[in-house]
Structures are given as structure tokens and as C-alpha cells.
Amino acid sequence: MNISVVGTGYVGLVTGVSLAEIGHHVICIDINESKIEKMKQGISPIYEPGLDEMMSRNIEAGRLTFTSNHKEGFCHADVIYIAVGTPEKADGSANLEFVEQAARDIANHITKDIIVVTKSTVPAGTNDRILEIIEKNQIHNVKFDVVANPEFLREGSALKDSFNADRIVIGANSGYAASIIEKINEPFGVPIYHTDIRSAELIKYASNAFLATKISFINEIAAICERVGANVEDVSKGMGMDQRIGESFLNAGIGYGGSCFPKDTKALIQIAGNVAYDFELLKGVVNVNQKQRTLLIDKLNERFDTLADKRIAVLGLAFKPNTDDMREAASIIVTERLIEQGATVITYDPVAMESAKDRLHSDILYAASIQKALTDADAALILTEWDEIRNVNPIVFQSMKSPIVFDGRNCFSVETMKESGVEYWSVGR
């Protein structure tokens, strides 16, 4: 089937490449021409394991192309996916500017019957708005349907998620449109769940909000564990063995970040507010996460009388491993607080340092390796659980002035660090 994808951010590019991989002819559209030229060469603008290789393979096979021209991008399409960003507005609601512009571009250029699929994360009622915009602005009188098809991709494992998803949600008011989108997705071999459009829109927000709730909950339990002498890892394992709870997203640490959880939790609070409902539980989740971001700063201040003139090594900058995404990363606020308190900050991340330079304080120093970041440091903070960091020999911390480690991701066992002569501060243990 001929498919066009509007937007080549994280969701759009992974969606387009994955659909090409299962045999569809896909053209990805983006107004950034320099970005388009790089992608034509098989160079991904985002870091995602395996994405460059899959892009190149499908470009060479003639199933994947890129353009900045909407007319060219839509002329042969049977289905158009909207996969543009919905960034957070000042009040926490989703900014639908790019979604609405995509709808206008579709209206201005489609010349045959089409199905429009919304892949972007949008509040309930947005697909009705898309339908209204296309109806009002279309130049050629063509028939079209709108389908909600939310994504559930995790950065760092997005390709794996595409081919091994728990479900594909199709929200449609047309049985015909729903059957076409199901047919498109059949090669993935993933369970498909059909529902109405508004329910599909809300499933995405509800899913992310619930996962964020699990994270904030276990972080609150971690705080109690530290005060009563329990081990949060044992507690979370014991909880997770209950099938009604499950073990996923019960790892204590310094909170969630990235492009989804922070934005989507706030957006759902705003959605609830728009219908006069006070989502108290989710407000608490957000507040707990904000507090958790500075947990290691609190522990540092407990350990040291002052951070002025202290050399602090920060290991890991991206909000999670296997991505260079710095959106809502804990490293942003942590390094800012360290600089404010007069510390010298030297950082290392295996992938995200270039991305970080656009978001972190200009006084931040960058090291070429873990070893170089730690050399002569007064303390080390672990913010991202990269395998390279998790698998390092604890002996490396002996290159510090004194081996003092504050681990925000519980990468090491307490016993191992003690045996290695490291003063080790972790979360909930």
C-alpha cells in the first residue's frame, strides 16, 4: 500500500521505516529540507539502535523515500499518517498547531479518496477537529476518513516495540477505514484492538499516566525504605510478583523524563480540567517526580558542608539509555543546581553529549570517557543507567579524590561497592 507520513520526528520516522520494512511503499514528509537530504542518504536525525540500517535497507529496496514537498508526498498516497509533534504549552495542554497545519496541508493537496491516520498524541476530540479542518479547506471534493492510531514506542527500543508491541489500537467510526488500517498492520503480527476514536485518543494518555504513576509510587516507597531500613529492590520485586501489579516500571530512581511522560501527564491533567474534573492523583504523581529530580542534590548537600569548589562528575545525561534525547532529562536541573552552588561539573555520556551542549549550562565540562570524568572528582553522580556505566569495574572510582558515588539509578549492588572501598549512596537502599 502507498503510505505518506507527515513528520519525521521520533514517532514519524520510526513509523515510516517500520511500515516500509513490512512491505509498504512509504514517503516521509518534513518541511526541514536539510533534514530530508540527510535522510535520503540513510542518515537518521535521531539516535535509535538499528534505525540507520533499516532506513538504508528500505531506501535501497525502493520502499522508502523522503520529500519536503507535500504535493509530491501525497499524490500517490492511499493512507496519510499525521505524526507531528504536540509539544507542551505553558498551561500544560498539548499544542496542536502542527497537527492542525498538517490537516490543512492534506486538505490543500489530496486529489483522491484517502484515509487520514493520527499517530500523534492528541487530546480527545482532536480527530474531530482534523476532520473539520480537512472538510472546510479541501480543494478537491474527495471522500476521506479519519482514524486514531496512537503509538506506544519507547525511545531506545522503538524498532523492537514496533514489531513486538502488546497491541495496536485502532479508533475509527468507519468499519471500512478500520479494516484498511488493520490490513496495513497485519504483517506486524500484533494483537489489534478496535474502539471508537475518542477512546483511542484517551488510551495513549491513560497508559502513560498510569506508568508514570507506578514510577512515582515506587519512588515514594523508596523514601520510606531509607527511613525504616528496608531495601526498595526487595520491596518492588515482592510487589511485582503479584500479577495484578507486575514488575515493570517499579525501579526506584530519580524519576521519569523524556518527551512523553512529563508532557502527557500534564496534558491529561489539563484535559480533565477542561471538563471540570480535578485529577488529584495525577497531580501528585507530577509533584513527586519534580521532587525526585533533585534527590541526589539533597544527598550531596547532606554529605558535604558546601559544594563550592567541589569537582563533581556526572555520568549519563540523556533521560534514559539508548537515546540522545535530552528532553526533560534529570541532568538539566541537576547540573544547573550544581553550578548554582559553585561546583565544577564534568560530564560523560556515550551518546548524548552533543545534544546536551544545547541544553546544559555553558560552564559544563565534557569528558571523553568515564575514567576521565572521574579523575580527581570529589563526588560522582550517576543519572542514566547506560550499560557502559552499569558494567564498569568499580575500581575505576578509585581515580577520584575520594571514591564517593551518588547513584540515581541503583546501577550497582551495595555489597559490591562496599567491597570496592566506595562510599555509595543509592535510592531506597
N, C-alpha and C positions, 0 to 999 in steps of 0.2 A: 504494500500500500504506500502511496505517496504522502509523506507527513512533513509538515513545516513546524518548527519550534521557534517561538519568539522569545528571545533572551538566551544568552549563553553564560549566565552565571552558574553557580554550583548546580542548581536543580535543572536548568535548561540544557546545559552541556551534557551532564550525565544522562539525562533522559534521552536526548537526541542520539548520543553514542550507543546507548543500550538498545534503543529501538532499531538502529542500523545493524547492530550485532545480531539481532534475531531475524534479520532479512528484509526489513522495510527500507524504502528509499527516503532518506531524511535530509532536509535542508534546514540549517540553523541560521537564524537571522539576528543580527545585532547592529546597532547604529554606530558602534565603535569600529571604524574601518581598519585601524592598525591591529586591533584585536582579531578581526576577521582574517587579515593577511597571515598572522601567526598561526591561527588555527588551520588555515588551508595547508600549511606546511606540517601539520600534525603536532604543533606545539600548544599544549594546554595552558591557558592563563591561570589555572588553579592547580595546586598540588593535590593529587589524589592517586594513590597507588594503582598502577595498571592502566590509568586513563590514557596516557600518551600512546601506549602500544595499541590499545583498542581503537583509538582515533585513527592512527596511521593505517591499521589493517582495513578499516572500513572505507577510508578515503581511497586507498589503492584498489579496493574492490568496486568502487564506483557507487557505493550505497550512501555515502556521507559527503555533503558539500556545505559550504558556508557562503553567506552573502550579507551585504548591508542594504540591499535593495528589496523593499517589501513587494513590489510588483513581481520581480523575478522570483522571490521566495514563495509567493502564494499562487502563482499561475497554474501550477500542476497539482496543487495540494488537494487531497481528499479529506484530510483532517489537519487542523491547526491547533497546536498546543500553545497556551499562554503560560510562560514560565519566567516572568519578570519578577523583580524584587518588590516586596511590600514592606519597606523599612518602617521603623517605629517613629511616630510623630511625638511631639512634645508632651501630649496628654496620654501617651501610651497606646493609642489606637493605631491601626495599620494605615499606612499611607498608600492609597490606591491609585495614585497619579499614573504610575507606569502601566498598571493593569488597564485603566480607562484609555490611555493612549494606545495601547495595543489593540483594544477593541475598535477604536476609531481607525487605526491603520488597516485592520481587517475589513471594516466596512467600506473603506475607500478603494480597496484593491481586489476583493473577491469577485469572480465573474461566473462562478458555478456553484451548485449546491454544496454545502460544506458542514462539517461538524467541528465546533469550537470546544476545545477541552481546556479547562482551567486547572493547571498544575500548581500555580502559585498558591501560597497560603493566604486565604481571604476570609473575612467575616461572613457570617450567614447573611444572605441576601445579595452578595456581590455578583453572583452569576445572573441574577435577575437584572442587575444594573448593566452587565455586559450585554445581555440580550437586548435591553432597551437602547443602548448606545448603537449597536450594530443596526437594529431596525430603523433607528432615526437617521443614521448617517450613510447607509449603504447607497452606492451609486447605481449598481445593477440590482434588479429585483430578483434575488436568488433566495432559495429556501436554506435555512440553517437551523441547527440545534446546538444547544449549549449543555455541556456535561461537566460535572465536578469530579476531578480525579486527583485527590490530594497525594502528595509524596510523603514517604516515610524514610528518607535516606539519612544515614548517619555519616557525617564527614569523617573521612579516613577509611570507611568501609562501604562507600556508596555503591560501587560496582557490585560488590558481594551482595548488598541489600537488594539491588535491582533484580538479581537472578535468584535470590533466596529469601524473598520477602515473606512475612507472615500472612499478608493479604494484600490484594489490590481492591481499593474502594472505588466503585463507580456510582456516582449520584446522577440520576437522569430522570426527566419527566417524560421522556420518549423511549418506548421499548426498542424502537429501531436504532436510535443513536446508542443506547446502552449495549445492544448486541454487536454493533460495529466496534466499539471500544473494547468489548470483551474479546472479539476476534483478534484485534491488534495485539492484545496482551497474552493470548493463549500460549505462544511459544515459551513464555517465561515459566510455565508450569506451576503457577502460584494460585492459591485459592482466591476466588473473586467474590466480593460481597457487593450486592446491589442494594441501593437505597435511594431515597429522594435527594434532591440537590442540597437542600438546607442541612439535612442530617450529615451528608458527606462533608460539607463545609465545616461543620462543628466537630466531626470526628477527629480531624487533624489537631485542632486546638485542645480538645479534651484529652487526647493521647499525650501530647507534650506536657500539658499542665499536670497530668497525673504522674508522669515520670519525674518531673521537677519536684513534685510533692514528696515522692519517695526519697529523693536526694536530700531535700531539706529536713525530712523526718529523721533520716539516719544521722545527719549532722547534729541534730538536737540530741539524739541518743548518745552520740559520741561525747558531747559536752557533759552529759550525766555520767558516762563511763569514767571520764577522767576524775570526776569528783568522788565517785564511790569505789574506785579501784577495780573496775571491770574492763574487759577488752572488747571494744566495739566490733572487731572482726569476728570474734566468737559469737557475739550477740547477733550480728547480721547473718552469719551462717545458720545459726539456730532458727532465726526468723524465716530465712529463705527456704528452708527445708519444708516449710508449710506451703503446699501447692497453691493455696489461696493467696499467698503473698508473693512467692517467687524470689529468686536470689538477685535478679538483675536490678541495677540502679540502687543498690544498698551498700555502696562503697563510700565510707566516710572520707571527707577531704575538705577542700577549700571552696566547694560549691560548683555550680554549673556556670557555663558561659556559652559563647558561640553565637551563631546567627538565629537560632530557633528558640531555645527555652526562654531566654530573657525577654525577647520580643513577644513571643506567643503567650506567655503567662500574663504580661501586662495588657496585651490586646484582649485576652479573654475577660480580664477584669473590666476593661472598658466596654466590651460587648455586653456584659452583664449589667453594667451601669446604665447603658443606653436603654435597657428595658426595665429600669428601676429595681435591679436586684443587686444587693451588696454581697459580693463574693468574698466573705471574710476569710475563709480557709486559704484561698489562693493569695490574698494579700499577705497573710502570714508567711506563706512559702517564699514570696518575693523578699520580704523583710529579713527572713532568716538567711537567705542567700547573700543579701547585701552585707549582712554582719559577718558571714563566713569568709568573705573575700579578704578581710584584714586580720584573720585569725593568727597568721604567722607573725604579723607585725606586733600583735598583742603579746605573743610568746617571746618575741625578740626583746620587747621592752620589759618584760618580766625578768629576762635573763641578764640584760645589760642595763647599767645605770643610764647610759646615753649611747646613741648610735652615731653621734658626731665623730667624724674622722675614722669611723669603722669602715673596713672594706668588706662588702657583702657580695657574695657570689650568688647569682640567681640562675638556677638550672631549669630550663624549659620556659618558653614564652608563649607558644600557641595555646589556645584554650583547651586543646586536647591533643593527644598524639596522632601522628599520621596525617596532619594537615598543617598548612601555613596560615590558617585563619586566625587573625588576632581580634576579631570582633568579640567584645565583652570578655576578653581574656583577663584572668586574675592578675597577670603580670603587669597590666596597665596601672591599676590602682596600687598594687604592692610596690612597684618601683617608684611611683610618684611619691608615696608616703616615705619611702627610704630616703629619697633625695631631699624631701622637705625636712627630714630630721638630721640632715647633714652627712649622710653616709655616702661613700663612694660605691657605686654599683657596677659590677661587671657581670655580664650575662652570657649564657650559651644556649643555643637551640639548634638541633641538627638541620632544621628546615626553615624556620620562621624568622630568622634574624633580619633578612631584607624587608619583609613585611613589617616587622616590629619597628624599624627605623622611622617609619611614617607615623607611628602612634605613640612611641615612648619619648620620654624627656631627652632633650638634646645632650645632656650630660652623661647619659648611659654609655658605658663601655661595652664592647663586644669581643669575646674571646673565640679563638679558632677551635678550641676543644674543651672538654670538661676539665682536663688536667690544668690547662692554662687559666681557666676561670677560677679554679680553686686555689691556685698558688698564692700563698701569703694572705688568704682571706681570713677575716676574723670569724665569719659565720657563713654558712651556705643555706640557701632556701631552695627546696625542690617544689616547682609549681606545675610541671607537666610530666606525666609518667611515661615518657618515651622509653622504648626497650633499651636504647643505648644508656640511659640513665639507670634504669632498673637493674641492668646486668653488669654495671660497673663493679669492679672489685673494691670493697670498702677501704682497702689500703690506700686508695687514691686520696682519701680525705686527710691523710697524714701530711700532705703537702701544704695544708692550711697552717696559719699561725698557731691555731689550736683547733682540733677537729670537732667543731660544733655544727650539727646539722639539724635544720628545721624542715621536716618533710611533710608537705601539704597533701601528698598522695599516698602515704604509707607504702613506699616502694620497697622498704627493707624490713626484715624482722628485727624486733627489739633485741633479741638474743645475739644475732649476727653483729649488729652494730656495737653492742656492749663488748663482745669478744674481740672486736677490731679496735677497741680503745676510742670509740667515737661517742661523744656526748650527743644523744639522739632525742630529739623532740618530735613526736608524731601526733596524729589526730585520734583521740579516743582510746589511747592505749597507755 
